Amino acid sequence: MSAPIESPYVESPSAESVDVAIVGGGISGLATAHRLRELAPQLSVVVLESRNRLGGVLETVREAGFLLEGGPDNFITNVPWAVDLCRRIGFAEQLITTNPDQRNAFVVRRGKLEKIPPGFVVMAPSRLWPLVSTPILSPWGKLRMAGEYIVPARRDAGDESLAAFVRRRFGREVYDRLVQPLVGGIYTGDPEQLSLQATLPRFQEMERKHGGLIRGMRKSSHGGNPTNYQRNDTTPPNKTQDSGGRYSLFVAPRDGATSLVDAIAGRLEPHTIRLNSPVANVSHLPSGGWAIDLADKDTRQIRSQHLVLATPARLTASLLKPTLPRLANDLEKIQYSGCTLVSLGYRRQDISHPLDGFGFVVPFIERRQILSASFSSVKYAGRAPDACVLLRAYVGGALQPELAELPDDQIIELTRRELSALLGISGSPVITHIHRRPQSMPQYYVGHNNLVDSIFQQTNSLQGLHLVGNSFRGVGIPYCVRDGEATAQQIVDTTTIRTQ
């Protein structure tokens, strides 16, 4: 029987007035609390977490020698915020890189795994020959993609969907066979609705600056700005030619994501963490500051000068709706998708596929029942016992939400069936484990940036209210750290710090 790695933190029931109350003990809330501790240790801070553990979707489970992740298993390093935090807390030496010998990825094409062309970054090629020779695209699809070079740039600077952008520049086949599954693997979303400006703005900038993506990628290879499939990347160009993604830029905690969570929380004062402390509602006090009502059997109230809501937008909306209905209404417009993660451990001898990559994505037009799968123990060391491999499949997402809600036995069965067909698996799994993540991934729909601007215009007019998390300006761990630490700086800049 598997169980989450135990947390050393316990509930601290005392009520008090504090300088800063943070609702939510995920990576965003912890990054905020930790940065406050660094900048102004005189400030009294509490982190209120409704569950009995910290980390939110970051959750590591150990079972029978396997290391299983219940959420993100790594983060990118070409943006500085997460790596810098790891250095400051003495955690950098715990980060491991991807296996340098297998930095490939696959896409399913008519029931077979085909290698994604080297140099193809989500929706743009940095090398043309691999696309010319790939069996993923038909001759017409390749010709249409090459024609992107002469497709005129869009004059309208407004937002558009990822799907519309890709079809306009590269045609339907490139969208269906490459971009849709790759984007689906990142956002578990529907590119027909996802905003180009909010998710992959570099490609819009590239079209505007260079007239097209092929031109832009060619410029990048000669020292221009690189493409980026995460928001606000400002780092130098990457010269690697990984298949389907820049895997050389990713790292993972050696002992799993929970070890990073514990390392951050371990730098806080013990009384800062309040587990099993669900919040019933919050309200702005007439005299200034905020009141937080805790929803336990001895309902208590905490008062704070600053309130940081590091919760999903839908939960933030429910807390603010009684007193700030307009803000809550805008927050409710941010939609979410969910998925179920199925981890399966197998004996290596029972899998005929060479597993010479980090995993595969599945185009929706293939009509299969999984979104993607990761070869976790190939990607990172220490994820499986000797002679075994760990696979992790994603089920559901925005395009097949009903599959994520199936009973455990049905999800495991469909996952085994799909993986067996695609990877040539003959035996039964050594272990199976399910992590359900309903409504866990915010969907940045067309117009998202304008919506977020409206939300923060409202919060800026309310002294002491701060919103952080992946609902707004980036879904990866580094972006959650960035926003949490920027919020901490803002709090310190607007607070009179007591002298010790």
VOMARSE-317891 format. One record per residue (C-alpha): residue in three letters; x negated, y negated, z negated. Coordinates in nm, 2 decimals, padded with zeros to 4 digits, always signed. Last residue first. Example, Ala and Ser with C-alpha at 12.3 -4.5 7.8 and 13.67 -1.06 7.14 Angstrom:
% residues 2
<node SER; <-01.37; +00.11; -00.71>>
<node ALA; <-01.23; +00.45; -00.78>>
END
This chain:
% residues 500
<node GLN; <-01.42; -04.43; -01.64>>
<node THR; <-01.30; -04.71; -01.42>>
<node ARG; <-00.95; -04.69; -01.29>>
<node ILE; <-00.91; -04.71; -00.91>>
<node THR; <-00.66; -04.97; -00.78>>
<node THR; <-00.50; -04.78; -00.49>>
<node THR; <-00.46; -04.88; -00.13>>
<node ASP; <-00.80; -04.78; +00.00>>
<node VAL; <-00.79; -04.46; -00.21>>
<node ILE; <-00.46; -04.36; -00.07>>
<node GLN; <-00.57; -04.43; +00.29>>
<node GLN; <-00.89; -04.22; +00.23>>
<node ALA; <-00.68; -03.93; +00.11>>
<node THR; <-00.46; -03.96; +00.41>>
<node ALA; <-00.76; -03.95; +00.64>>
<node GLU; <-00.87; -03.63; +00.46>>
<node GLY; <-00.54; -03.46; +00.50>>
<node ASP; <-00.52; -03.56; +00.87>>
<node ARG; <-00.86; -03.44; +00.95>>
<node VAL; <-00.82; -03.11; +00.76>>
<node CYS; <-00.50; -03.03; +00.94>>
<node TYR; <-00.67; -03.12; +01.27>>
<node PRO; <-00.96; -02.88; +01.19>>
<node ILE; <-00.72; -02.60; +01.11>>
<node GLY; <-00.54; -02.62; +01.44>>
<node VAL; <-00.19; -02.76; +01.52>>
<node GLY; <-00.26; -03.12; +01.60>>
<node ARG; <-00.09; -03.46; +01.57>>
<node PHE; <+00.25; -03.42; +01.40>>
<node SER; <+00.39; -03.09; +01.26>>
<node ASN; <+00.05; -02.95; +01.18>>
<node GLY; <+00.04; -03.12; +00.84>>
<node VAL; <+00.04; -03.45; +00.67>>
<node LEU; <+00.31; -03.70; +00.57>>
<node HIS; <+00.24; -03.99; +00.32>>
<node LEU; <+00.47; -04.20; +00.11>>
<node GLY; <+00.31; -04.45; -00.13>>
<node GLN; <+00.47; -04.77; +00.00>>
<node LEU; <+00.75; -04.71; +00.24>>
<node SER; <+00.70; -04.92; +00.55>>
<node ASN; <+00.42; -04.70; +00.67>>
<node THR; <+00.66; -04.40; +00.65>>
<node GLN; <+00.90; -04.56; +00.90>>
<node GLN; <+00.63; -04.64; +01.15>>
<node PHE; <+00.50; -04.29; +01.09>>
<node ILE; <+00.82; -04.13; +01.21>>
<node SER; <+00.86; -04.36; +01.51>>
<node ASP; <+00.50; -04.28; +01.62>>
<node VAL; <+00.58; -03.91; +01.58>>
<node LEU; <+00.88; -03.94; +01.81>>
<node ASN; <+00.68; -04.13; +02.07>>
<node ASN; <+00.41; -03.86; +02.06>>
<node HIS; <+00.66; -03.58; +02.09>>
<node GLY; <+00.83; -03.72; +02.40>>
<node VAL; <+00.81; -03.38; +02.58>>
<node TYR; <+00.81; -03.12; +02.31>>
<node TYR; <+00.54; -03.06; +02.06>>
<node GLN; <+00.66; -02.73; +01.92>>
<node PRO; <+00.57; -02.67; +01.56>>
<node MET; <+00.45; -02.31; +01.48>>
<node SER; <+00.58; -02.14; +01.16>>
<node GLN; <+00.95; -02.09; +01.23>>
<node PRO; <+00.93; -01.73; +01.12>>
<node ARG; <+00.58; -01.60; +01.04>>
<node ARG; <+00.62; -01.23; +00.96>>
<node HIS; <+00.30; -01.04; +00.88>>
<node ILE; <+00.32; -00.67; +00.95>>
<node HIS; <+00.07; -00.40; +00.87>>
<node THR; <-00.01; -00.07; +01.03>>
<node ILE; <-00.30; +00.16; +00.94>>
<node VAL; <-00.48; +00.46; +01.09>>
<node PRO; <-00.28; +00.42; +01.41>>
<node SER; <-00.16; +00.73; +01.60>>
<node GLY; <-00.36; +00.87; +01.89>>
<node SER; <-00.36; +00.84; +02.26>>
<node ILE; <-00.42; +00.47; +02.33>>
<node GLY; <-00.48; +00.39; +02.70>>
<node LEU; <-00.51; +00.01; +02.65>>
<node LEU; <-00.21; -00.12; +02.83>>
<node ALA; <+00.04; +00.16; +02.78>>
<node SER; <-00.08; +00.24; +02.43>>
<node LEU; <-00.07; -00.13; +02.34>>
<node GLU; <+00.29; -00.17; +02.46>>
<node ARG; <+00.42; +00.15; +02.29>>
<node ARG; <+00.24; +00.08; +01.97>>
<node THR; <+00.39; -00.28; +01.96>>
<node LEU; <+00.74; -00.15; +02.04>>
<node GLU; <+00.72; +00.11; +01.76>>
<node ILE; <+00.58; -00.14; +01.50>>
<node ILE; <+00.85; -00.39; +01.58>>
<node GLN; <+01.12; -00.12; +01.56>>
<node ASP; <+00.99; +00.01; +01.22>>
<node ASP; <+00.97; -00.34; +01.08>>
<node PRO; <+01.32; -00.44; +01.17>>
<node LEU; <+01.36; -00.68; +01.47>>
<node GLU; <+01.34; -01.05; +01.41>>
<node ALA; <+01.03; -01.12; +01.62>>
<node LEU; <+01.20; -00.96; +01.92>>
<node GLU; <+01.48; -01.21; +01.91>>
<node PRO; <+01.25; -01.50; +01.96>>
<node GLN; <+01.15; -01.39; +02.31>>
<node LEU; <+01.06; -01.71; +02.50>>
<node ALA; <+00.98; -01.93; +02.19>>
<node GLY; <+00.75; -01.67; +02.03>>
<node GLY; <+00.83; -01.31; +01.96>>
<node VAL; <+00.56; -01.05; +01.90>>
<node TYR; <+00.19; -01.11; +01.86>>
<node ALA; <-00.05; -00.82; +01.85>>
<node ARG; <-00.35; -00.76; +01.63>>
<node LEU; <-00.60; -00.48; +01.70>>
<node LEU; <-00.85; -00.34; +01.46>>
<node VAL; <-01.11; -00.08; +01.57>>
<node CYS; <-01.25; +00.22; +01.40>>
<node ALA; <-01.57; +00.42; +01.42>>
<node ASP; <-01.72; +00.22; +01.13>>
<node PRO; <-01.46; +00.04; +00.92>>
<node ALA; <-01.28; -00.26; +01.06>>
<node ARG; <-01.29; -00.64; +01.04>>
<node GLY; <-01.65; -00.68; +00.94>>
<node ALA; <-01.78; -00.84; +01.25>>
<node TYR; <-01.57; -01.07; +01.46>>
<node LYS; <-01.43; -01.05; +01.82>>
<node VAL; <-01.46; -00.68; +01.86>>
<node SER; <-01.29; -00.61; +01.52>>
<node SER; <-01.01; -00.85; +01.61>>
<node PHE; <-00.93; -00.71; +01.96>>
<node SER; <-00.65; -00.97; +01.99>>
<node ALA; <-00.31; -00.91; +02.15>>
<node SER; <-00.07; -01.13; +02.34>>
<node LEU; <+00.29; -01.21; +02.38>>
<node ILE; <+00.44; -00.86; +02.32>>
<node GLN; <+00.75; -00.71; +02.47>>
<node ARG; <+00.67; -00.69; +02.84>>
<node ARG; <+00.86; -00.87; +03.12>>
<node GLU; <+00.55; -00.92; +03.33>>
<node ILE; <+00.70; -01.26; +03.43>>
<node PHE; <+00.64; -01.38; +03.07>>
<node PRO; <+00.26; -01.35; +03.13>>
<node VAL; <+00.08; -01.14; +02.87>>
<node VAL; <-00.24; -01.25; +02.71>>
<node PHE; <-00.54; -01.03; +02.63>>
<node GLY; <-00.81; -00.96; +02.37>>
<node PHE; <-01.16; -01.04; +02.26>>
<node GLY; <-01.35; -00.87; +02.54>>
<node ASP; <-01.51; -00.54; +02.65>>
<node LEU; <-01.24; -00.32; +02.48>>
<node PRO; <-01.37; -00.03; +02.69>>
<node HIS; <-01.01; +00.10; +02.73>>
<node SER; <-00.98; +00.47; +02.64>>
<node ILE; <-00.86; +00.42; +02.29>>
<node ASP; <-00.84; +00.73; +02.06>>
<node GLN; <-01.22; +00.75; +02.01>>
<node ARG; <-01.22; +00.41; +01.84>>
<node ARG; <-01.00; +00.54; +01.56>>
<node TYR; <-00.71; +00.29; +01.53>>
<node GLY; <-00.61; +00.00; +01.30>>
<node LEU; <-00.29; -00.18; +01.39>>
<node SER; <-00.20; -00.54; +01.29>>
<node VAL; <+00.14; -00.67; +01.39>>
<node LEU; <+00.19; -01.04; +01.38>>
<node THR; <+00.55; -01.16; +01.40>>
<node CYS; <+00.63; -01.48; +01.57>>
<node GLY; <+00.79; -01.82; +01.51>>
<node SER; <+00.89; -02.13; +01.70>>
<node TYR; <+00.95; -02.47; +01.56>>
<node GLN; <+01.13; -02.79; +01.67>>
<node ILE; <+01.06; -03.14; +01.56>>
<node LYS; <+01.39; -03.32; +01.59>>
<node GLU; <+01.45; -03.26; +01.22>>
<node LEU; <+01.17; -03.51; +01.13>>
<node ASP; <+01.36; -03.78; +01.32>>
<node ASN; <+01.68; -03.71; +01.12>>
<node ALA; <+01.49; -03.71; +00.80>>
<node LEU; <+01.35; -04.05; +00.87>>
<node ARG; <+01.70; -04.18; +00.94>>
<node PRO; <+01.84; -04.01; +00.63>>
<node LEU; <+01.59; -04.15; +00.38>>
<node THR; <+01.75; -04.11; +00.03>>
<node PRO; <+01.94; -03.78; +00.06>>
<node LYS; <+01.75; -03.66; +00.37>>
<node LEU; <+01.40; -03.68; +00.22>>
<node LEU; <+01.36; -03.33; +00.08>>
<node SER; <+01.54; -03.17; +00.37>>
<node ALA; <+01.34; -03.36; +00.62>>
<node THR; <+01.01; -03.25; +00.46>>
<node LEU; <+01.13; -02.89; +00.49>>
<node ARG; <+01.20; -02.92; +00.86>>
<node ALA; <+00.88; -03.11; +00.92>>
<node PRO; <+00.67; -02.83; +00.76>>
<node THR; <+00.52; -02.93; +00.42>>
<node ALA; <+00.22; -03.15; +00.32>>
<node LEU; <+00.44; -03.42; +00.17>>
<node VAL; <+00.20; -03.66; +00.00>>
<node LEU; <+00.37; -03.88; -00.27>>
<node HIS; <+00.17; -04.17; -00.41>>
<node GLN; <+00.24; -04.36; -00.74>>
<node SER; <+00.36; -04.04; -00.90>>
<node ARG; <+00.65; -03.93; -01.12>>
<node ILE; <+00.70; -03.56; -01.20>>
<node GLN; <+01.05; -03.45; -01.31>>
<node ARG; <+01.14; -03.13; -01.47>>
<node THR; <+01.40; -02.86; -01.42>>
<node ASP; <+01.36; -02.59; -01.68>>
<node LYS; <+01.48; -02.30; -01.47>>
<node ASP; <+01.28; -02.42; -01.17>>
<node ALA; <+01.35; -02.66; -00.90>>
<node LEU; <+01.11; -02.94; -00.97>>
<node ASP; <+01.23; -03.30; -00.92>>
<node ILE; <+00.97; -03.53; -00.78>>
<node ALA; <+01.01; -03.91; -00.85>>
<node TRP; <+00.82; -04.16; -00.65>>
<node GLY; <+00.64; -04.49; -00.70>>
<node GLY; <+00.79; -04.83; -00.73>>
<node SER; <+01.03; -04.98; -00.98>>
<node PRO; <+01.33; -04.88; -00.77>>
<node LEU; <+01.20; -04.53; -00.76>>
<node HIS; <+01.18; -04.35; -00.42>>
<node SER; <+01.33; -04.00; -00.44>>
<node VAL; <+01.22; -03.64; -00.41>>
<node ASN; <+01.42; -03.32; -00.41>>
<node ALA; <+01.42; -02.96; -00.53>>
<node VAL; <+01.05; -02.90; -00.53>>
<node PRO; <+00.93; -02.54; -00.58>>
<node SER; <+00.66; -02.49; -00.84>>
<node ASN; <+00.55; -02.13; -00.85>>
<node LEU; <+00.19; -02.25; -00.83>>
<node ARG; <+00.07; -02.58; -00.98>>
<node ILE; <-00.29; -02.65; -00.88>>
<node THR; <-00.45; -02.96; -01.03>>
<node HIS; <-00.49; -02.81; -01.38>>
<node PRO; <-00.79; -02.61; -01.26>>
<node GLU; <-00.98; -02.93; -01.14>>
<node LEU; <-01.05; -02.89; -00.77>>
<node ARG; <-01.36; -02.74; -00.61>>
<node GLY; <-01.22; -02.39; -00.64>>
<node ALA; <-00.93; -02.49; -00.43>>
<node ILE; <-01.16; -02.55; -00.13>>
<node ALA; <-01.34; -02.22; -00.18>>
<node ASP; <-01.01; -02.03; -00.24>>
<node VAL; <-00.87; -02.15; +00.09>>
<node LEU; <-01.19; -02.06; +00.27>>
<node SER; <-01.18; -01.71; +00.11>>
<node THR; <-00.82; -01.68; +00.22>>
<node ALA; <-00.92; -01.72; +00.58>>
<node GLY; <-01.12; -01.40; +00.59>>
<node ASP; <-01.44; -01.26; +00.42>>
<node ARG; <-01.68; -01.38; +00.69>>
<node PRO; <-01.48; -01.70; +00.74>>
<node ALA; <-01.43; -01.75; +01.12>>
<node VAL; <-01.61; -01.94; +01.39>>
<node PHE; <-01.52; -02.06; +01.74>>
<node LEU; <-01.73; -02.26; +01.99>>
<node SER; <-01.88; -01.96; +02.16>>
<node TYR; <-01.53; -01.85; +02.24>>
<node ARG; <-01.48; -02.13; +02.50>>
<node GLY; <-01.17; -01.98; +02.65>>
<node GLY; <-01.03; -01.77; +02.94>>
<node SER; <-01.36; -01.60; +03.03>>
<node ASP; <-01.66; -01.77; +02.87>>
<node GLN; <-01.88; -01.98; +03.09>>
<node THR; <-02.09; -02.17; +02.84>>
<node LYS; <-02.21; -02.52; +02.92>>
<node ASN; <-01.98; -02.70; +02.68>>
<node PRO; <-01.96; -03.08; +02.74>>
<node PRO; <-02.03; -03.31; +02.45>>
<node THR; <-01.77; -03.37; +02.17>>
<node THR; <-01.47; -03.60; +02.16>>
<node ASP; <-01.18; -03.35; +02.13>>
<node ASN; <-00.86; -03.54; +02.05>>
<node ARG; <-00.61; -03.26; +02.08>>
<node GLN; <-00.71; -02.90; +02.16>>
<node TYR; <-00.74; -02.77; +02.51>>
<node ASN; <-01.03; -02.98; +02.60>>
<node THR; <-01.19; -03.07; +02.93>>
<node PRO; <-01.54; -03.21; +02.91>>
<node ASN; <-01.64; -03.57; +02.96>>
<node GLY; <-01.90; -03.62; +03.23>>
<node GLY; <-02.24; -03.46; +03.24>>
<node HIS; <-02.26; -03.28; +03.57>>
<node SER; <-02.03; -03.00; +03.48>>
<node SER; <-01.78; -03.25; +03.36>>
<node LYS; <-01.77; -03.42; +03.71>>
<node ARG; <-01.69; -03.08; +03.87>>
<node MET; <-01.42; -03.03; +03.61>>
<node GLY; <-01.27; -03.37; +03.69>>
<node ARG; <-01.27; -03.31; +04.06>>
<node ILE; <-01.10; -02.98; +04.01>>
<node LEU; <-00.86; -03.14; +03.77>>
<node GLY; <-00.74; -03.42; +03.99>>
<node GLY; <-00.76; -03.79; +04.08>>
<node HIS; <-01.07; -03.85; +03.87>>
<node LYS; <-00.95; -04.09; +03.60>>
<node ARG; <-00.58; -04.03; +03.60>>
<node GLU; <-00.60; -03.66; +03.66>>
<node MET; <-00.87; -03.62; +03.40>>
<node GLU; <-00.66; -03.82; +03.15>>
<node GLN; <-00.36; -03.60; +03.21>>
<node PHE; <-00.59; -03.30; +03.16>>
<node ARG; <-00.74; -03.44; +02.84>>
<node PRO; <-00.39; -03.48; +02.69>>
<node LEU; <-00.34; -03.11; +02.63>>
<node THR; <-00.08; -03.08; +02.35>>
<node ALA; <+00.08; -03.42; +02.29>>
<node GLN; <+00.04; -03.58; +02.63>>
<node LEU; <+00.13; -03.26; +02.82>>
<node SER; <+00.44; -03.21; +02.61>>
<node LEU; <+00.58; -02.86; +02.57>>
<node GLN; <+00.93; -02.80; +02.71>>
<node GLU; <+00.87; -02.59; +03.03>>
<node PRO; <+00.55; -02.47; +02.85>>
<node ASP; <+00.76; -02.26; +02.62>>
<node GLY; <+00.58; -02.19; +02.30>>
<node THR; <+00.37; -01.94; +02.10>>
<node TYR; <+00.14; -02.24; +02.09>>
<node ILE; <-00.20; -02.09; +02.18>>
<node GLY; <-00.10; -01.76; +02.33>>
<node GLY; <+00.19; -01.92; +02.51>>
<node VAL; <-00.06; -02.17; +02.66>>
<node LEU; <-00.27; -01.89; +02.80>>
<node PRO; <+00.04; -01.69; +02.91>>
<node GLN; <+00.19; -01.99; +03.10>>
<node VAL; <-00.14; -02.10; +03.24>>
<node LEU; <-00.26; -01.79; +03.41>>
<node ARG; <+00.00; -01.58; +03.61>>
<node ASP; <+00.31; -01.80; +03.61>>
<node TYR; <+00.13; -02.14; +03.63>>
<node VAL; <-00.12; -02.03; +03.88>>
<node GLU; <+00.16; -01.87; +04.08>>
<node ARG; <+00.39; -02.18; +04.07>>
<node GLY; <+00.15; -02.43; +04.23>>
<node PHE; <-00.18; -02.60; +04.12>>
<node ARG; <-00.11; -02.97; +04.08>>
<node ARG; <+00.27; -03.00; +04.06>>
<node ARG; <+00.31; -02.65; +03.91>>
<node VAL; <+00.06; -02.73; +03.64>>
<node PHE; <+00.22; -03.07; +03.55>>
<node ALA; <+00.57; -02.94; +03.55>>
<node ALA; <+00.48; -02.65; +03.33>>
<node LEU; <+00.29; -02.87; +03.08>>
<node SER; <+00.60; -03.09; +03.05>>
<node GLU; <+00.58; -03.46; +03.14>>
<node ASP; <+00.49; -03.78; +02.96>>
<node GLY; <+00.48; -04.12; +03.12>>
<node ALA; <+00.18; -04.27; +03.31>>
<node ASP; <+00.38; -04.26; +03.64>>
<node ARG; <+00.13; -04.27; +03.93>>
<node ARG; <+00.08; -03.90; +03.96>>
<node ALA; <-00.25; -03.82; +04.13>>
<node PRO; <-00.23; -03.70; +04.49>>
<node VAL; <-00.28; -03.33; +04.56>>
<node ILE; <-00.60; -03.30; +04.78>>
<node TYR; <-00.82; -03.11; +04.54>>
<node GLU; <-00.52; -02.92; +04.41>>
<node GLY; <-00.52; -02.74; +04.75>>
<node ALA; <-00.77; -02.49; +04.60>>
<node MET; <-00.49; -02.37; +04.38>>
<node ARG; <-00.25; -02.33; +04.68>>
<node LEU; <-00.52; -02.13; +04.86>>
<node LYS; <-00.57; -01.90; +04.56>>
<node GLY; <-00.19; -01.85; +04.52>>
<node TRP; <-00.16; -01.77; +04.89>>
<node PRO; <-00.44; -01.51; +04.87>>
<node SER; <-00.26; -01.36; +04.56>>
<node LEU; <-00.39; -01.44; +04.22>>
<node ILE; <-00.49; -01.20; +03.94>>
<node PRO; <-00.72; -01.01; +04.16>>
<node THR; <-01.00; -01.26; +04.11>>
<node SER; <-01.25; -01.32; +04.39>>
<node VAL; <-01.16; -01.68; +04.48>>
<node LEU; <-01.10; -01.77; +04.12>>
<node PRO; <-01.45; -01.65; +04.02>>
<node TRP; <-01.59; -01.86; +04.31>>
<node LEU; <-01.43; -02.18; +04.20>>
<node ARG; <-01.61; -02.26; +03.88>>
<node SER; <-01.50; -02.52; +03.62>>
<node PRO; <-01.14; -02.41; +03.67>>
<node ALA; <-00.85; -02.59; +03.50>>
<node MET; <-00.54; -02.48; +03.32>>
<node VAL; <-00.65; -02.30; +03.00>>
<node VAL; <-01.02; -02.33; +03.07>>
<node PHE; <-01.12; -02.11; +03.36>>
<node GLY; <-01.50; -02.09; +03.35>>
<node PRO; <-01.51; -01.72; +03.39>>
<node PRO; <-01.20; -01.58; +03.57>>
<node ILE; <-00.96; -01.40; +03.33>>
<node LYS; <-01.04; -01.03; +03.33>>
<node GLU; <-00.76; -00.82; +03.45>>
<node LEU; <-00.57; -00.58; +03.22>>
<node LYS; <-00.32; -00.37; +03.41>>
<node GLY; <+00.06; -00.34; +03.40>>
<node ARG; <+00.12; -00.55; +03.71>>
<node ARG; <-00.12; -00.82; +03.60>>
<node VAL; <-00.19; -00.85; +03.23>>
<node VAL; <-00.44; -01.12; +03.14>>
<node PHE; <-00.78; -01.05; +02.99>>
<node ALA; <-01.04; -01.23; +02.78>>
<node ASN; <-01.42; -01.23; +02.77>>
<node ARG; <-01.69; -01.32; +02.52>>
<node GLN; <-01.80; -00.97; +02.46>>
<node ASP; <-02.18; -00.98; +02.40>>
<node PRO; <-02.19; -01.30; +02.19>>
<node ASN; <-01.96; -01.15; +01.92>>
<node THR; <-01.79; -01.45; +01.78>>
<node THR; <-01.95; -01.66; +01.51>>
<node ILE; <-01.96; -01.62; +01.14>>
<node LEU; <-01.89; -01.88; +00.87>>
<node GLN; <-01.99; -01.80; +00.51>>
<node GLU; <-02.31; -02.00; +00.54>>
<node ALA; <-02.09; -02.31; +00.59>>
<node PHE; <-01.91; -02.27; +00.26>>
<node GLY; <-02.11; -02.50; +00.04>>
<node ILE; <-01.82; -02.73; -00.03>>
<node ARG; <-01.96; -03.02; +00.18>>
<node ARG; <-02.06; -02.79; +00.46>>
<node CYS; <-01.72; -02.63; +00.49>>
<node LEU; <-01.56; -02.97; +00.50>>
<node ASP; <-01.79; -03.08; +00.78>>
<node VAL; <-01.70; -02.76; +00.97>>
<node ALA; <-01.33; -02.83; +00.93>>
<node TRP; <-01.35; -03.19; +01.05>>
<node PRO; <-01.61; -03.19; +01.33>>
<node VAL; <-01.43; -03.11; +01.65>>
<node ASN; <-01.63; -02.88; +01.88>>
<node THR; <-01.62; -02.62; +01.60>>
<node ILE; <-01.30; -02.44; +01.68>>
<node PHE; <-01.11; -02.24; +01.41>>
<node ASN; <-01.07; -01.87; +01.32>>
<node ASP; <-00.83; -01.60; +01.20>>
<node PRO; <-00.51; -01.81; +01.22>>
<node GLY; <-00.22; -01.63; +01.04>>
<node GLY; <-00.17; -01.31; +00.85>>
<node GLU; <-00.53; -01.19; +00.88>>
<node LEU; <-00.62; -00.83; +00.82>>
<node LEU; <-00.96; -00.71; +00.70>>
<node PHE; <-00.98; -00.33; +00.73>>
<node GLY; <-01.15; -00.10; +00.49>>
<node ALA; <-00.84; +00.09; +00.39>>
<node GLU; <-00.64; -00.24; +00.35>>
<node ARG; <-00.75; -00.59; +00.28>>
<node VAL; <-00.51; -00.88; +00.34>>
<node THR; <-00.60; -01.24; +00.42>>
<node GLU; <-00.35; -01.52; +00.43>>
<node LEU; <-00.36; -01.86; +00.60>>
<node VAL; <+00.00; -01.93; +00.68>>
<node GLY; <+00.04; -02.13; +00.37>>
<node GLY; <-00.30; -02.12; +00.19>>
<node LEU; <-00.22; -02.11; -00.18>>
<node ARG; <-00.05; -01.83; -00.38>>
<node ASN; <+00.25; -01.77; -00.60>>
<node ARG; <+00.49; -01.97; -00.38>>
<node SER; <+00.64; -02.31; -00.42>>
<node GLU; <+00.32; -02.50; -00.43>>
<node LEU; <+00.28; -02.84; -00.61>>
<node VAL; <-00.06; -02.99; -00.59>>
<node VAL; <-00.13; -03.23; -00.87>>
<node VAL; <-00.37; -03.53; -00.87>>
<node SER; <-00.49; -03.77; -01.14>>
<node LEU; <-00.72; -04.03; -00.99>>
<node GLN; <-01.05; -04.08; -01.16>>
<node PRO; <-01.22; -03.83; -00.92>>
<node ALA; <-01.19; -04.10; -00.65>>
<node LEU; <-01.36; -04.01; -00.32>>
<node GLU; <-01.46; -03.65; -00.37>>
<node ARG; <-01.15; -03.55; -00.57>>
<node LEU; <-00.93; -03.73; -00.32>>
<node ARG; <-01.10; -03.54; -00.04>>
<node HIS; <-01.02; -03.21; -00.22>>
<node ALA; <-00.65; -03.30; -00.27>>
<node THR; <-00.60; -03.40; +00.09>>
<node ALA; <-00.78; -03.09; +00.22>>
<node LEU; <-00.57; -02.88; -00.01>>
<node GLY; <-00.25; -03.03; +00.12>>
<node SER; <-00.34; -02.98; +00.48>>
<node ILE; <-00.48; -02.62; +00.42>>
<node GLY; <-00.16; -02.51; +00.26>>
<node GLY; <-00.06; -02.59; -00.10>>
<node GLY; <+00.25; -02.80; -00.03>>
<node VAL; <+00.38; -03.10; -00.21>>
<node ILE; <+00.10; -03.33; -00.32>>
<node ALA; <+00.16; -03.56; -00.61>>
<node VAL; <-00.09; -03.85; -00.65>>
<node ASP; <-00.14; -04.09; -00.94>>
<node VAL; <+00.02; -03.87; -01.20>>
<node SER; <+00.30; -03.88; -01.46>>
<node GLU; <+00.34; -03.56; -01.64>>
<node ALA; <+00.51; -03.23; -01.67>>
<node SER; <+00.33; -02.92; -01.81>>
<node PRO; <+00.40; -02.59; -01.64>>
<node SER; <+00.06; -02.48; -01.51>>
<node GLU; <+00.11; -02.18; -01.28>>
<node VAL; <-00.19; -01.97; -01.22>>
<node TYR; <-00.48; -01.98; -00.98>>
<node PRO; <-00.73; -01.70; -00.94>>
<node SER; <-00.56; -01.58; -00.62>>
<node GLU; <-00.55; -01.21; -00.54>>
<node ILE; <-00.61; -01.08; -00.19>>
<node PRO; <-00.27; -01.01; -00.05>>
<node ALA; <-00.15; -00.65; -00.09>>
<node SER; <-00.16; -00.33; +00.11>>
<node MET; <+00.00; +00.00; +00.00>>
END
